[in-house]
């Protein structure tokens, strides 16, 4: 059975003010009438819930939907170890397949009275895996975003433990009669990060502007389902209290909300065609192009950069803090170097900008040390990570080890893809299943046939493929489009020796480092680079620098669909030609286990899966997702970091290279002392950075 989120976050039931009943007949009609008159996308949470609960539920369609979605979920790379994870794994176990069957049973038995209840169960199950690559977007997410408030987390001096504050800066003691930090930690279980400190940081608004220049808000401010609280009552240490009402916001105000009842809303949402976004993070080889489109300015609140890529994917700074005269800072807020609204040469410019910056810093400007700021880096194109790695450790053979989950559909697909000349098919090569193009992690050993690749082998309880390199760098590195400085293939990335000694490099994260970010950081750490984790839950002790998903490749459900439909098409062609790839029995079984096209689902579906597990050179059996890696140093945000993010650079530098202490970590200079409320002297007021609901909550000691 899958874990019960209400039990895992036991205080949620107490946080909830009570269970809503429908306010009156026709809540959808009330919303439609209100929206037509004032175009205000905000409505009360209970009215939105009443509208959603008035939607009908089609049990037969739901059961079919689960049966077909289960076929897609087979491609999730770590199903078995998720159910029986190592003791050091900071998230709890979840049986995804068992959970789906439990929901299926409830759908048959009549437990669900509304489509909303069914969607909520599916979403909570998938979210409970805390995997940023494993996503399910319910149909009803198109409707509402529920939002209570936004908050900030800080500390006096980056070491002492946090206490809650809000304007006028009295410490926040309770949220709905639950300790403030405990309440936020309990609600954070819904975040798609595997580490609790990273999840906590995702809930709060520690960075008003991220390193790419984007405005941020704590994820406590929004959700796609109602979490059971009509309001949040804040009680402060000085005895005062304030209540904030949860509201629902129409997600797409451009779409008129003109549904008079739940039946009309159900027809619009659940019988319309909806596709899943393709989210594969493997790069494609593209040519450089010129673009005249506007580009963003440098990130606000940060110093004036010395150098930056046009779209702020990478930004270089020279901090002016005392003692940091020989330190450079490279901001790497993302590895998203391709996709919508980006020209084709962003990946190239990302790599070249990094190379130019470190060369200028070391060869011209006398910089001896560097901080790589990766706060809020959610990953992106994996080639970008390897390119940046090759800037700091050039002209080396890069280790990469991955495995996919072995299951019947994958075996059939791989068999079909590698029959005859099928491996020349562009879809086959896109998903790395052509045996003749695969290499092992040493970049020289190859595979003889599909059976050798597929296995299946059993590692950490998972039926998996053989260990494969993420890329055949000799074939896929390209000096124009995919510049990676290995074995002379870097083009303008032409350094021969590392620009900085490993001990002179710090990687700074807030724990939310995910996907490609984790691949990069793991490789850097293996070279001796130090990590500093900032923020997290207000408690002393260690914190992971990389708390997001550590899988190396995400596939949208449309990607899985493409694999499945291509295999079905190739099989059909072979049958028509009189030379079937599969015998009659296997043809029938393939038809049973192969995912159907998404358009044939009885209700819309959208989401993604983690396709490849990542492994290190020193452990090729346990996916890195399930390996706990404490940062060298753990510090807290301070009040100043809210409006001057560069303050974290000095905090990280002084705690690693100077005499400042860490609140936790695996290096020696840690101070595990408790917060002393007698040192609280702050009396400042709100800086006006709160969001629509009008609250700036600081779980720390003072906002200046």
Beta strands, then each sheet from edge to edge (+ up, - down):
strand 1: 42-44
strand 2: 135-136
strand 3: 144-147
strand 4: 150-152
strand 5: 164-166
strand 6: 170-175
strand 7: 178-179
strand 8: 231-236
strand 9: 241-245
strand 10: 247-250
strand 11: 307-308
strand 12: 315-317
strand 13: 327-331
strand 14: 369-373
strand 15: 401-404
strand 16: 457-459
strand 17: 462-464
strand 18: 505-509
strand 19: 530-534
strand 20: 553-556
strand 21: 607-615
strand 22: 633-635
strand 23: 696-698
sheet 1: 1+ 10- 3+
sheet 2: 2+ 21- 15+
sheet 3: 2+ 21- 20+
sheet 4: 4+ 23+ 5- 6+ 7-
sheet 5: 4+ 23+ 5- 6+ 8- 9+
sheet 6: 11+ 12- 13+ 14+ 18+ 19+ 22+
sheet 7: 16+ 17-
end
